[in-house]
Each structure stands twice: as C-alpha cells, then as structure tokens.
Amino acid sequence: MCTWKKILKVVAIIAAIAAAAAAVYLVIKKIKEKKELAQAGDVESFVSCSCLDDEPIIVEDQPAE
C-alpha cells in the first residue's frame, strides 16, 4: 500500500510540473502577442469602409411624383 502512495505522489508532482509549464507558456505567448501588436501600431486597428465608395449615395429630399 505504501508503494501506491509513492506512485500517486510522483504522478501528482509530474502533473503539477506540467501545469506550471503550461501556465508559463501561455503567459509568454500572451506577452509576445501584446508586443507584436504594439510594434504593428494602429495601422490595423480599424476597418476601412472603402467597399462602399463604389456605390452611389441617393438622397431624396422630395417625394417622387
């Protein structure tokens, strides 16, 4: 019965190390993404509406007769 406790402790330690490594990886990935966005600037932070430039704008002030 003592060997099962040792095996479970080893498995728990390995799981804890894997979880810590995953957390560190996600934090580093998030930091890299923020740095890349900061380097790119505000160039890609908006969406252009140039697709509507080709369509004529019709304004009807008076009702059609």
MMTF fields as JSON, N, C-alpha, C and O atoms, coordinates in Angstrom:
{
  "mmtfVersion": "1.0.0",
  "mmtfProducer": "UNKNOWN",
  "numBonds": 259,
  "numAtoms": 260,
  "numGroups": 65,
  "numChains": 1,
  "numModels": 1,
  "chainsPerModel": [1],
  "groupsPerChain": [65],
  "chainIdList": ["A"],
  "bondAtomList": [4, 2, 8, 6, 12, 10, 16, 14, 20, 18, 24, 22, 28, 26, 32, 30, 36, 34, 40, 38, 44, 42, 48, 46, 52, 50, 56, 54, 60, 58, 64, 62, 68, 66, 72, 70, 76, 74, 80, 78, 84, 82, 88, 86, 92, 90, 96, 94, 100, 98, 104, 102, 108, 106, 112, 110, 116, 114, 120, 118, 124, 122, 128, 126, 132, 130, 136, 134, 140, 138, 144, 142, 148, 146, 152, 150, 156, 154, 160, 158, 164, 162, 168, 166, 172, 170, 176, 174, 180, 178, 184, 182, 188, 186, 192, 190, 196, 194, 200, 198, 204, 202, 208, 206, 212, 210, 216, 214, 220, 218, 224, 222, 228, 226, 232, 230, 236, 234, 240, 238, 244, 242, 248, 246, 252, 250, 256, 254],
  "bondOrderList": [1, 1, 1, 1, 1, 1, 1, 1, 1, 1, 1, 1, 1, 1, 1, 1, 1, 1, 1, 1, 1, 1, 1, 1, 1, 1, 1, 1, 1, 1, 1, 1, 1, 1, 1, 1, 1, 1, 1, 1, 1, 1, 1, 1, 1, 1, 1, 1, 1, 1, 1, 1, 1, 1, 1, 1, 1, 1, 1, 1, 1, 1, 1, 1],
  "groupList": [{"groupName": "MET", "atomNameList": ["N", "CA", "C", "O"], "elementList": ["N", "C", "C", "O"], "formalChargeList": [0, 0, 0, 0], "bondAtomList": [1, 0, 2, 1, 3, 2], "bondOrderList": [1, 1, 2], "singleLetterCode": "M", "chemCompType": "L-PEPTIDE LINKING"}, {"groupName": "CYS", "atomNameList": ["N", "CA", "C", "O"], "elementList": ["N", "C", "C", "O"], "formalChargeList": [0, 0, 0, 0], "bondAtomList": [1, 0, 2, 1, 3, 2], "bondOrderList": [1, 1, 2], "singleLetterCode": "C", "chemCompType": "L-PEPTIDE LINKING"}, {"groupName": "THR", "atomNameList": ["N", "CA", "C", "O"], "elementList": ["N", "C", "C", "O"], "formalChargeList": [0, 0, 0, 0], "bondAtomList": [1, 0, 2, 1, 3, 2], "bondOrderList": [1, 1, 2], "singleLetterCode": "T", "chemCompType": "L-PEPTIDE LINKING"}, {"groupName": "TRP", "atomNameList": ["N", "CA", "C", "O"], "elementList": ["N", "C", "C", "O"], "formalChargeList": [0, 0, 0, 0], "bondAtomList": [1, 0, 2, 1, 3, 2], "bondOrderList": [1, 1, 2], "singleLetterCode": "W", "chemCompType": "L-PEPTIDE LINKING"}, {"groupName": "LYS", "atomNameList": ["N", "CA", "C", "O"], "elementList": ["N", "C", "C", "O"], "formalChargeList": [0, 0, 0, 0], "bondAtomList": [1, 0, 2, 1, 3, 2], "bondOrderList": [1, 1, 2], "singleLetterCode": "K", "chemCompType": "L-PEPTIDE LINKING"}, {"groupName": "ILE", "atomNameList": ["N", "CA", "C", "O"], "elementList": ["N", "C", "C", "O"], "formalChargeList": [0, 0, 0, 0], "bondAtomList": [1, 0, 2, 1, 3, 2], "bondOrderList": [1, 1, 2], "singleLetterCode": "I", "chemCompType": "L-PEPTIDE LINKING"}, {"groupName": "LEU", "atomNameList": ["N", "CA", "C", "O"], "elementList": ["N", "C", "C", "O"], "formalChargeList": [0, 0, 0, 0], "bondAtomList": [1, 0, 2, 1, 3, 2], "bondOrderList": [1, 1, 2], "singleLetterCode": "L", "chemCompType": "L-PEPTIDE LINKING"}, {"groupName": "VAL", "atomNameList": ["N", "CA", "C", "O"], "elementList": ["N", "C", "C", "O"], "formalChargeList": [0, 0, 0, 0], "bondAtomList": [1, 0, 2, 1, 3, 2], "bondOrderList": [1, 1, 2], "singleLetterCode": "V", "chemCompType": "L-PEPTIDE LINKING"}, {"groupName": "ALA", "atomNameList": ["N", "CA", "C", "O"], "elementList": ["N", "C", "C", "O"], "formalChargeList": [0, 0, 0, 0], "bondAtomList": [1, 0, 2, 1, 3, 2], "bondOrderList": [1, 1, 2], "singleLetterCode": "A", "chemCompType": "L-PEPTIDE LINKING"}, {"groupName": "TYR", "atomNameList": ["N", "CA", "C", "O"], "elementList": ["N", "C", "C", "O"], "formalChargeList": [0, 0, 0, 0], "bondAtomList": [1, 0, 2, 1, 3, 2], "bondOrderList": [1, 1, 2], "singleLetterCode": "Y", "chemCompType": "L-PEPTIDE LINKING"}, {"groupName": "GLU", "atomNameList": ["N", "CA", "C", "O"], "elementList": ["N", "C", "C", "O"], "formalChargeList": [0, 0, 0, 0], "bondAtomList": [1, 0, 2, 1, 3, 2], "bondOrderList": [1, 1, 2], "singleLetterCode": "E", "chemCompType": "L-PEPTIDE LINKING"}, {"groupName": "GLN", "atomNameList": ["N", "CA", "C", "O"], "elementList": ["N", "C", "C", "O"], "formalChargeList": [0, 0, 0, 0], "bondAtomList": [1, 0, 2, 1, 3, 2], "bondOrderList": [1, 1, 2], "singleLetterCode": "Q", "chemCompType": "L-PEPTIDE LINKING"}, {"groupName": "GLY", "atomNameList": ["N", "CA", "C", "O"], "elementList": ["N", "C", "C", "O"], "formalChargeList": [0, 0, 0, 0], "bondAtomList": [1, 0, 2, 1, 3, 2], "bondOrderList": [1, 1, 2], "singleLetterCode": "G", "chemCompType": "PEPTIDE LINKING"}, {"groupName": "ASP", "atomNameList": ["N", "CA", "C", "O"], "elementList": ["N", "C", "C", "O"], "formalChargeList": [0, 0, 0, 0], "bondAtomList": [1, 0, 2, 1, 3, 2], "bondOrderList": [1, 1, 2], "singleLetterCode": "D", "chemCompType": "L-PEPTIDE LINKING"}, {"groupName": "SER", "atomNameList": ["N", "CA", "C", "O"], "elementList": ["N", "C", "C", "O"], "formalChargeList": [0, 0, 0, 0], "bondAtomList": [1, 0, 2, 1, 3, 2], "bondOrderList": [1, 1, 2], "singleLetterCode": "S", "chemCompType": "L-PEPTIDE LINKING"}, {"groupName": "PHE", "atomNameList": ["N", "CA", "C", "O"], "elementList": ["N", "C", "C", "O"], "formalChargeList": [0, 0, 0, 0], "bondAtomList": [1, 0, 2, 1, 3, 2], "bondOrderList": [1, 1, 2], "singleLetterCode": "F", "chemCompType": "L-PEPTIDE LINKING"}, {"groupName": "PRO", "atomNameList": ["N", "CA", "C", "O"], "elementList": ["N", "C", "C", "O"], "formalChargeList": [0, 0, 0, 0], "bondAtomList": [1, 0, 2, 1, 3, 2], "bondOrderList": [1, 1, 2], "singleLetterCode": "P", "chemCompType": "L-PEPTIDE LINKING"}],
  "groupTypeList": [0, 1, 2, 3, 4, 4, 5, 6, 4, 7, 7, 8, 5, 5, 8, 8, 5, 8, 8, 8, 8, 8, 8, 7, 9, 6, 7, 5, 4, 4, 5, 4, 10, 4, 4, 10, 6, 8, 11, 8, 12, 13, 7, 10, 14, 15, 7, 14, 1, 14, 1, 6, 13, 13, 10, 16, 5, 5, 7, 10, 13, 11, 16, 8, 10],
  "groupIdList": [1, 2, 3, 4, 5, 6, 7, 8, 9, 10, 11, 12, 13, 14, 15, 16, 17, 18, 19, 20, 21, 22, 23, 24, 25, 26, 27, 28, 29, 30, 31, 32, 33, 34, 35, 36, 37, 38, 39, 40, 41, 42, 43, 44, 45, 46, 47, 48, 49, 50, 51, 52, 53, 54, 55, 56, 57, 58, 59, 60, 61, 62, 63, 64, 65],
  "secStructList": [7, 2, 2, 2, 2, 2, 2, 2, 2, 2, 2, 2, 2, 2, 2, 2, 2, 2, 2, 2, 2, 2, 2, 2, 2, 2, 2, 2, 2, 2, 2, 2, 2, 2, 2, 2, 2, 2, 2, 2, 6, 6, 6, 6, 1, 1, 7, 7, 7, 4, 4, 4, 6, 6, 1, 7, 7, 7, 7, 7, 7, 1, 7, 7, 7],
  "xCoordList": [0.818, 0.0, 0.867, 0.46, 2.001, 2.916, 3.429, 3.679, 3.585, 4.075, 3.042, 3.414, 1.748, 0.718, 0.778, 0.609, 1.013, 1.129, 2.315, 2.222, 3.425, 4.602, 4.339, 4.737, 3.664, 3.343, 2.417, 2.61, 1.415, 0.49, 1.188, 0.873, 2.127, 2.88, 3.712, 3.765, 4.359, 5.17, 4.291, 4.653, 3.134, 2.21, 1.71, 1.606, 1.407, 0.943, 2.032, 1.746, 3.263, 4.377, 4.555, 4.76, 4.479, 4.618, 3.479, 3.708, 2.26, 1.116, 1.272, 0.93, 1.783, 1.988, 3.05, 2.897, 4.117, 5.169, 4.628, 4.931, 3.829, 3.25, 2.294, 2.281, 1.502, 0.58, 1.337, 0.943, 2.405, 3.207, 3.869, 3.928, 4.363, 4.987, 3.962, 4.275, 2.75, 1.699, 1.327, 1.098, 1.266, 0.948, 2.028, 1.719, 3.272, 4.378, 4.331, 4.541, 4.06, 3.96, 2.862, 3.072, 1.688, 0.581, 0.881, 0.507, 1.549, 1.905, 2.897, 2.747, 3.897, 4.889, 4.234, 4.55, 3.329, 2.634, 1.803, 1.788, 1.116, 0.292, 1.155, 0.772, 2.311, 3.214, 3.744, 3.828, 4.102, 4.597, 3.535, 3.845, 2.29, 1.205, 1.021, 0.806, 1.104, 0.948, 2.093, 1.871, 3.314, 4.457, 4.323, 4.644, 3.854, 3.681, 2.62, 2.773, 1.546, 0.509, 1.03, 0.683, 1.848, 2.406, 3.372, 3.427, 4.124, 5.065, 4.338, 4.806, 3.203, 2.447, 1.806, 1.536, 1.566, 0.966, -0.538, -1.16, -1.103, -2.554, -2.979, -4.126, -2.094, -2.401, -3.539, -4.41, -3.547, -4.546, -5.628, -6.319, -5.784, -6.741, -8.125, -9.023, -8.314, -9.611, -9.949, -9.079, -11.225, -11.691, -12.127, -12.92, -11.622, -11.958, -13.314, -13.666, -14.053, -15.353, -15.257, -16.236, -14.106, -13.906, -14.732, -14.901, -15.243, -16.07, -17.37, -18.006, -17.771, -18.993, -18.756, -19.721, -17.521, -17.214, -17.727, -18.02, -17.847, -18.271, -19.776, -20.249, -20.526, -21.972, -22.399, -21.924, -23.286, -23.75, -24.659, -25.399, -24.586, -25.42, -26.603, -26.418, -27.804, -29.016, -29.723, -30.069, -29.93, -30.61, -31.878, -31.823, -32.998, -34.281, -34.894, -35.397, -34.837, -35.445, -36.939, -37.726, -37.331, -38.73, -39.315, -38.621, -40.551, -41.179, -41.271, -41.41, -41.195, -41.265, -42.682, -43.649, -42.806, -44.123, -44.554, -45.639],
  "yCoordList": [-1.183, 0.0, 1.254, 2.296, 1.157, 2.295, 2.65, 3.821, 1.656, 1.936, 2.709, 3.526, 2.466, 3.218, 4.693, 5.553, 4.985, 6.384, 7.059, 8.212, 6.342, 6.902, 7.139, 8.165, 6.185, 6.334, 7.521, 8.302, 7.666, 8.785, 10.121, 11.115, 10.147, 11.381, 11.757, 12.926, 10.771, 11.037, 11.549, 12.499, 10.912, 11.347, 12.762, 13.574, 13.064, 14.402, 15.447, 16.551, 15.104, 16.034, 16.285, 17.426, 15.23, 15.393, 16.248, 17.095, 16.034, 16.822, 18.291, 19.185, 18.534, 19.916, 20.619, 21.79, 19.911, 20.496, 20.791, 21.837, 19.873, 20.086, 21.278, 22.066, 21.416, 22.549, 23.868, 24.866, 23.881, 25.097, 25.458, 26.633, 24.465, 24.729, 25.27, 26.166, 24.734, 25.223, 26.666, 27.472, 26.991, 28.353, 29.332, 30.422, 28.954, 29.814, 30.009, 31.118, 28.942, 29.027, 29.995, 30.82, 29.904, 30.79, 32.246, 33.145, 32.481, 33.857, 34.433, 35.578, 33.664, 34.14, 34.388, 35.37, 33.509, 33.677, 34.955, 35.683, 35.235, 36.428, 37.691, 38.676, 37.667, 38.817, 39.064, 40.214, 38.005, 38.16, 38.755, 39.596, 38.333, 38.882, 40.369, 41.142, 40.772, 42.194, 43.008, 44.116, 42.48, 43.191, 43.316, 44.365, 42.262, 42.318, 43.339, 44.05, 43.419, 44.408, 45.819, 46.737, 45.997, 47.318, 47.735, 48.912, 46.799, 47.11, 47.403, 48.217, 46.756, 46.965, 48.345, 48.893, 48.896, 50.217, 50.152, 49.099, 51.302, 51.381, 51.203, 51.489, 50.743, 50.625, 49.639, 49.891, 48.551, 47.529, 47.52, 46.515, 48.601, 48.606, 49.093, 49.202, 49.388, 49.815, 49.121, 48.572, 49.159, 48.549, 49.661, 50.524, 49.641, 50.656, 50.347, 49.184, 51.374, 51.206, 51.557, 52.012, 51.355, 51.716, 50.858, 51.215, 49.753, 48.906, 49.611, 49.248, 50.606, 51.34, 52.543, 53.208, 52.852, 54.024, 53.886, 54.898, 52.679, 52.483, 52.636, 52.849, 52.534, 52.627, 54.093, 54.84, 54.501, 55.905, 56.124, 55.231, 57.311, 57.674, 58.463, 59.526, 57.966, 58.602, 59.249, 58.596, 60.573, 61.317, 61.879, 62.618, 61.534, 62.015, 62.928, 62.482, 64.234, 65.198, 65.344, 65.554, 65.236, 65.431, 64.09, 63.276, 63.868, 62.617, 62.566, 63.603, 61.393, 61.225, 61.508, 61.16, 62.15, 62.498, 61.526, 61.668],
  "zCoordList": [0.0, 0.0, 0.0, -0.514, 0.547, 0.6, -0.792, -1.08, -1.648, -2.999, -3.814, -4.656, -3.578, -4.289, -3.923, -4.787, -2.682, -2.253, -2.926, -3.348, -3.027, -3.686, -5.162, -5.714, -5.804, -7.232, -7.438, -8.37, -6.582, -6.694, -6.453, -7.108, -5.524, -5.281, -6.5, -6.883, -7.107, -8.299, -9.439, -10.133, -9.625, -10.675, -10.382, -11.301, -9.158, -8.782, -9.021, -9.486, -8.708, -8.94, -10.429, -10.844, -11.24, -12.691, -13.248, -14.111, -12.764, -13.21, -12.818, -13.592, -11.625, -11.178, -12.017, -12.363, -12.339, -13.181, -14.578, -15.152, -15.129, -16.46, -16.45, -17.396, -15.404, -15.303, -15.18, -15.784, -14.414, -14.278, -15.602, -15.964, -16.325, -17.62, -18.618, -19.401, -18.593, -19.48, -19.144, -20.046, -17.872, -17.453, -17.896, -18.377, -17.739, -18.175, -19.688, -20.178, -20.427, -21.887, -22.306, -23.194, -21.674, -22.039, -21.708, -22.461, -20.591, -20.22, -21.223, -21.649, -21.603, -22.574, -23.929, -24.599, -24.332, -25.599, -25.595, -26.587, -24.497, -24.377, -24.43, -25.061, -23.772, -23.772, -25.174, -25.606, -25.895, -27.264, -28.173, -29.016, -28.016, -28.834, -28.577, -29.511, -27.312, -26.991, -27.576, -28.064, -27.535, -28.099, -29.606, -30.166, -30.278, -31.729, -32.112, -33.105, -31.333, -31.623, -31.393, -32.136, -30.385, -30.109, -31.212, -31.569, -31.752, -32.823, -34.126, -34.922, -34.356, -35.589, -35.601, -36.67, -34.452, -34.362, -34.556, -34.415, -34.882, -35.042, -36.488, -36.831, -37.327, -38.749, -38.978, -39.811, -38.275, -38.492, -37.415, -37.248, -36.695, -35.607, -36.041, -35.206, -37.328, -37.787, -39.098, -39.774, -39.437, -40.675, -41.609, -41.231, -42.799, -43.778, -44.397, -44.594, -44.697, -45.354, -46.825, -47.416, -47.42, -48.816, -49.756, -50.921, -49.285, -50.145, -50.517, -51.507, -49.744, -50.027, -50.921, -51.299, -51.274, -52.085, -53.51, -54.146, -54.03, -55.406, -55.571, -56.688, -54.507, -54.586, -54.519, -53.664, -55.409, -55.363, -54.159, -53.748, -53.615, -52.484, -53.016, -53.609, -52.818, -53.32, -52.147, -51.162, -52.28, -51.236, -51.855, -52.838, -51.289, -51.797, -50.752, -49.721, -51.051, -50.138, -50.417, -49.493, -51.679, -52.05, -52.486, -53.096, -52.184, -52.631, -54.143, -54.791, -54.702, -56.158, -56.631, -55.953, -57.813, -58.357, -59.407, -59.971]
}
